[in-house]
Amino acid sequence: MESETEKSAVFINTRNKQETRPTNFALYEEFSHKSIADTIKASRTSFEHATVEQRRSLEVKSDDEVQAFRIWLEETKNLRPLEAHYYSISLKSLLFGLPTGANVARLFDKILKTLPKPDDT
């Protein structure tokens, strides 16, 4: 029987990447040098098998990864602080191994695409 993680990973990989793949997925893959599907699978597996103490450690590690990603977005991709914050925080649930993370990331992606660009204001 296929787990929710495996279903999510397959769903992400089989969708039309040009139309439905959130920008933050591609940015995170560039930052981490890992596929988003592998990240989801590894995170979900880690959280599923972790003790309470290990989960706390994983949460700290995920928070550190989100912070590093935000800084990278600002410094490397020249995103405004608010955009970098939302792109990075939308990945947090994925790093926590939550199956709803992909939906959260897509929601944030749609919202961020409606914001005016710095040169539009």
C-alpha positions in Angstrom: 0.0 0.0 0.0 1.4 3.4 -1.0 1.9 5.9 1.8 0.7 9.5 1.7 4.3 10.6 1.2 4.8 8.4 -1.8 1.5 9.6 -3.3 2.5 13.3 -2.8 6.0 12.7 -4.3 4.5 10.9 -7.4 1.8 13.6 -7.7 4.5 16.4 -7.7 6.7 14.6 -10.2 3.9 13.7 -12.7 2.2 17.0 -12.9 2.8 19.3 -15.8 5.8 21.1 -14.4 5.5 24.2 -16.7 2.0 25.0 -15.5 1.5 23.7 -12.0 5.0 23.4 -10.3 5.2 26.2 -7.8 8.1 28.6 -8.1 9.3 27.9 -4.6 9.8 24.2 -5.5 12.2 25.0 -8.3 14.0 27.6 -6.1 14.3 25.2 -3.2 15.7 22.5 -5.6 18.3 25.0 -6.8 19.2 25.9 -3.3 19.3 22.4 -1.8 20.5 20.5 -4.9 17.8 17.9 -4.2 14.5 17.2 -5.8 11.5 18.3 -4.0 10.0 14.8 -4.1 13.1 13.4 -2.5 12.9 16.1 0.2 9.3 15.3 0.9 9.9 11.6 1.1 13.0 11.9 3.4 11.3 14.4 5.7 8.1 12.4 6.0 10.0 9.2 6.7 12.2 10.9 9.3 9.2 12.4 11.2 7.1 9.2 11.0 9.9 7.2 12.7 11.2 9.8 15.2 10.7 9.9 18.9 9.4 13.1 20.5 13.0 14.2 21.2 14.1 13.4 17.7 11.1 15.3 16.3 12.2 18.4 18.2 15.6 18.1 16.8 14.2 17.7 13.3 12.0 20.8 13.8 15.0 22.9 14.7 16.9 21.5 11.7 13.9 22.4 9.5 13.7 25.9 10.9 17.4 26.4 10.2 16.9 25.2 6.7 13.9 27.6 6.1 16.0 30.5 7.5 19.0 29.6 5.3 16.7 29.3 2.3 15.1 32.8 3.0 18.5 34.4 3.3 19.6 32.7 0.0 16.5 34.0 -1.8 17.3 37.5 -0.6 21.0 37.4 -1.4 21.2 35.2 -4.5 17.8 35.8 -6.2 17.4 39.4 -5.0 13.9 38.8 -3.7 12.3 41.4 -1.4 12.3 40.3 2.3 8.6 39.7 2.3 8.6 37.5 -0.8 11.6 35.6 0.4 9.8 35.0 3.7 6.7 33.6 2.1 8.6 31.4 -0.4 10.6 30.0 2.4 7.9 29.6 5.0 5.6 27.9 2.5 8.1 25.1 2.3 8.2 24.6 6.1 5.4 22.1 6.2 7.2 20.1 3.5 10.3 20.0 5.6 8.2 18.9 8.5 7.0 16.0 6.4 3.3 17.0 6.3 1.4 15.8 3.2 -0.5 19.1 3.0 2.7 21.0 2.4 2.4 20.8 -1.4 -1.0 22.4 -1.2 0.3 25.2 1.1 3.2 25.8 -1.3 0.9 26.1 -4.3 -1.4 28.5 -2.4 1.6 30.8 -1.5 2.9 30.6 -5.1 -0.4 31.8 -6.5 -0.6 34.7 -3.9 3.0 35.7 -4.6 2.5 35.8 -8.3 -0.3 38.4 -7.8 2.0 40.8 -5.9 3.4 43.7 -7.9 7.1 43.5 -8.7 9.4 46.1 -7.2 9.6 48.0 -10.5 5.7 47.9 -10.9 5.2 50.0 -7.7 
